[in-house]
């Protein structure tokens, strides 16, 4: 009986860890939060840039803190007409992720679920994306994103990001510098 309990616990923990290690890919299109994202509609890579912030200001008064932030944005703004009317400027799709160590996966998964639960936005603008990238987790903590075009609902961020992540050699991701180097092979860093 004791042996059966131990085997059950080991299987449960193994399955739980495996589930936490899944990568954000086109398989996610079956999930509710990606139901409005067409992963085949990929924007032009040349229109995108990124940067990574490693500043000490990221540390919060929490026992688990991000070790950096990676931000992606489209360099060529889009005239979606609503932004001009409301904000008097063109719309620029963008998305940011806090970078955590993979050992903080349980915490990150809970934050992701909390962000999605409290979001008042609808897909594709619901945040809370959780991406395992080698030794790290990229976690979007925005309840509402600036990725979906107002009139068409076309998601500009996730398809391009998915395309980039699928090309990254996960075995090379051991530090924030390696994340920067791998992403930098595909889009320009600012």
C-alpha positions in Angstrom: 0.0 0.0 0.0 2.8 2.4 0.9 4.6 1.6 -2.3 1.4 2.3 -4.3 1.1 5.7 -2.7 4.7 6.6 -3.5 4.3 5.5 -7.1 1.1 7.5 -7.4 2.8 10.6 -6.0 5.8 10.2 -8.3 3.5 9.8 -11.4 1.5 12.8 -10.3 4.6 15.0 -9.8 6.0 13.8 -13.1 2.8 14.6 -15.0 2.5 17.9 -13.3 6.1 18.9 -14.2 5.6 17.7 -17.8 2.5 19.8 -18.1 4.3 22.9 -16.8 7.1 22.5 -19.4 4.8 22.7 -22.5 5.8 25.4 -24.9 3.5 28.0 -26.4 3.0 26.7 -30.0 0.3 26.4 -32.5 -1.2 23.5 -30.4 -2.4 26.3 -28.1 -5.0 27.4 -30.7 -7.5 24.9 -29.2 -7.4 26.9 -25.9 -10.1 29.5 -25.3 -7.6 32.4 -24.9 -6.1 31.7 -28.4 -9.4 31.0 -30.1 -9.4 34.3 -32.0 -5.7 34.0 -32.9 -4.9 32.8 -36.4 -1.3 31.5 -36.0 -1.0 31.2 -39.8 -1.4 35.0 -40.2 2.2 36.0 -39.4 3.3 39.6 -39.7 6.6 40.6 -41.3 9.6 40.0 -39.1 11.3 43.2 -40.3 8.6 45.2 -38.7 9.4 44.0 -35.2 12.0 44.8 -32.5 12.7 43.7 -29.0 14.6 44.6 -25.9 15.5 43.0 -22.6 15.5 44.9 -19.4 17.7 43.4 -16.6 17.4 46.3 -14.2 17.3 45.8 -10.5 14.0 47.8 -10.4 12.3 44.6 -11.4 12.7 43.2 -7.9 9.5 43.4 -5.9 8.8 42.8 -2.2 8.0 39.2 -3.0 10.0 36.0 -2.5 9.7 35.2 -6.2 10.9 37.9 -8.6 11.4 38.2 -12.3 15.0 38.4 -13.4 14.2 40.5 -16.5 11.6 41.7 -18.9 11.5 41.1 -22.6 9.4 43.5 -24.7 8.3 43.0 -28.4 6.8 45.8 -30.5 6.0 46.5 -34.1 8.1 49.4 -35.4 5.6 50.3 -38.2 2.4 51.6 -36.7 -1.0 50.6 -38.1 -3.9 52.8 -39.0 -6.8 51.1 -37.5 -8.9 54.3 -37.5 -10.2 53.8 -34.0 -6.8 54.7 -32.4 -6.6 58.0 -34.4 -10.1 58.9 -33.1 -9.5 57.9 -29.5 -5.8 58.5 -28.9 -4.9 60.8 -31.8 -2.1 58.4 -32.9 -1.6 55.2 -34.8 -1.8 51.8 -33.2 1.4 50.0 -32.4 1.0 46.3 -31.4 3.2 45.3 -28.5 3.6 42.6 -25.8 5.9 42.2 -22.8 6.9 39.3 -20.7 8.5 39.0 -17.3 11.4 36.5 -17.3 11.4 33.9 -14.4 13.6 30.9 -13.7 11.9 27.6 -14.6 12.0 26.6 -11.0 9.3 29.2 -10.3 6.9 27.5 -12.7 4.2 26.8 -10.1 4.1 30.5 -9.1 4.1 31.6 -12.7 1.3 29.2 -13.6 -0.8 30.7 -10.8 -0.1 34.2 -11.8 -1.1 33.4 -15.4 -4.4 31.9 -14.3 -5.1 34.9 -12.0 -4.4 37.4 -14.9 -6.8 35.5 -17.2 -9.5 35.2 -14.5 -9.5 38.9 -13.8 -9.2 40.1 -17.4 -12.2 42.0 -18.7 -10.9 41.7 -22.2 -11.9 39.1 -24.8 -9.6 37.0 -27.0 -7.2 37.9 -28.6 -6.6 40.7 -26.1 -6.5 38.5 -22.9 -3.1 38.4 -21.3 -1.5 35.8 -19.0 0.6 34.0 -21.7 3.0 31.4 -20.2 5.9 30.3 -22.3 8.6 27.9 -21.3 11.9 28.7 -23.0 14.8 26.5 -22.0 15.7 27.3 -18.4 13.3 30.2 -18.2 9.6 31.1 -18.3 8.2 34.1 -20.1 5.1 35.3 -18.3 2.8 38.1 -19.6 1.1 39.8 -16.6 -1.1 42.2 -18.6 -4.8 41.6 -18.2 -5.4 43.3 -21.5 -3.0 43.3 -24.5 -2.4 45.7 -27.4 -2.2 42.9 -30.0 -5.6 42.6 -31.6 -6.6 44.9 -34.4 -9.9 46.6 -33.4 -12.0 46.0 -36.4 -10.7 42.7 -37.6 -9.6 41.1 -34.3 -6.4 40.0 -36.1 -3.7 39.1 -33.5 -0.4 40.8 -34.5 1.7 39.6 -31.6 1.3 36.0 -30.9 1.7 34.6 -34.4 5.0 36.4 -34.9 6.2 35.5 -31.4 5.2 31.9 -31.9 7.1 31.9 -35.2 10.2 33.2 -33.4 10.0 30.8 -30.4 9.6 27.8 -32.6 12.9 28.6 -34.3 14.9 29.0 -31.1 17.3 26.3 -30.1 16.1 25.5 -26.6 19.3 23.7 -25.7 21.1 27.1 -26.0 18.9 28.9 -23.6 20.9 29.0 -20.3 21.0 32.7 -19.5 19.2 36.0 -20.3 22.1 36.7 -22.7 21.4 33.5 -24.6 17.7 34.5 -24.9 18.8 37.8 -26.3 21.2 36.2 -28.7 18.6 33.7 -30.0 15.9 36.2 -30.5 18.4 38.6 -32.0 19.0 36.1 -34.8 15.5 36.7 -36.1 14.5 40.3 -35.2 16.5 43.4 -34.3 17.3 44.5 -30.8 16.8 48.1 -29.7 
